[in-house]
Amino acid sequence: MDRRHRLLSLSPALLAVLALGAVAGSQTTAAPASARVVANAPQERAVPTPTPYQQPKPYRDAYRKGYAEAEGNCAKAKSFSYDESADWDRKGWVDGYNAGHTDLCEGTG
């Protein structure tokens, strides 16, 4: 009688565990094979963009100058650009001006 009583008291807990296990297992098998392959595919790691402080000194100096000039010239063009052959001074000034214009001018209207 004691065994039967233990079995009856444990049966609801066993049923709950089995039911939860079946639900958890069905979610992984319900996904199509292509979704599982994509989920397990290695992800490409993005190369972090260097901050202005990680750039060469001419870039950093020009960045500060461009940022400062943007503050006083909110009426000027919204952004400037440069090509790949541009020197560090040009790249730094343009990046600084664009960042300064975004930070300091776009909210003033």
C-alpha positions in Angstrom: 0.0 0.0 0.0 2.9 2.3 0.8 4.3 1.9 -2.7 1.0 2.6 -4.3 0.6 5.7 -2.3 4.0 7.0 -3.3 3.4 6.2 -6.9 0.1 8.1 -6.8 1.6 11.1 -5.1 4.5 11.3 -7.7 2.4 10.7 -10.8 1.2 14.4 -11.3 4.8 15.6 -11.0 6.0 13.0 -13.4 3.3 13.8 -15.9 4.2 17.5 -15.7 7.9 16.8 -16.3 7.1 14.6 -19.3 4.7 17.2 -20.7 7.2 20.0 -20.4 9.9 17.8 -22.0 7.7 17.0 -24.9 6.8 20.7 -25.5 10.5 21.8 -25.3 11.5 19.0 -27.7 8.9 19.8 -30.2 10.0 23.4 -30.6 13.4 22.5 -31.8 12.2 19.9 -34.2 9.4 22.1 -35.5 11.9 24.5 -37.1 12.8 23.7 -40.7 16.2 22.4 -41.4 17.3 25.6 -43.2 16.4 27.6 -40.1 18.5 25.3 -37.9 21.4 25.6 -40.4 21.2 29.4 -40.4 21.0 29.5 -36.6 24.2 27.4 -36.4 26.1 29.2 -39.1 29.2 31.1 -37.9 28.4 34.8 -37.7 30.7 37.3 -39.3 32.4 39.6 -36.8 32.2 43.3 -37.6 35.5 45.1 -37.5 35.1 47.9 -35.0 35.5 51.4 -36.4 38.4 53.2 -34.7 37.5 56.1 -32.6 39.1 59.5 -33.4 41.5 58.9 -30.4 42.8 55.8 -32.1 43.8 57.6 -35.3 47.1 59.3 -36.0 47.9 62.7 -34.5 47.3 64.8 -37.7 43.8 63.2 -37.9 43.0 63.9 -34.2 44.1 67.6 -34.5 42.1 68.1 -37.7 39.1 66.3 -36.1 39.1 68.8 -33.2 39.3 71.7 -35.6 36.5 70.5 -37.8 34.3 69.8 -34.8 34.9 73.3 -33.4 34.2 74.9 -36.8 30.9 73.1 -37.1 29.6 74.7 -33.9 29.8 78.2 -35.3 28.6 77.4 -38.8 25.3 75.6 -38.4 24.1 77.4 -41.5 26.8 75.7 -43.7 26.3 72.4 -45.5 25.1 69.5 -43.4 28.0 67.2 -44.3 31.2 67.0 -46.3 32.9 64.0 -47.8 36.4 62.8 -48.9 37.7 60.1 -51.1 40.0 57.3 -50.1 43.1 59.1 -51.3 42.5 62.1 -48.9 45.2 62.8 -46.4 44.7 62.5 -42.6 44.1 66.2 -42.2 41.2 66.2 -44.7 39.7 63.0 -43.2 40.0 64.3 -39.7 38.5 67.7 -40.5 35.6 66.2 -42.4 34.8 63.6 -39.8 35.1 66.2 -37.0 32.9 68.7 -38.9 30.2 66.1 -39.7 30.2 64.8 -36.1 30.1 68.4 -34.7 27.3 69.4 -37.1 25.3 66.3 -36.0 25.9 66.9 -32.3 25.6 70.6 -32.1 23.5 71.9 -35.0 20.8 69.4 -35.9 18.8 70.0 -32.7 18.8 73.8 -33.1 16.8 73.9 -36.4 
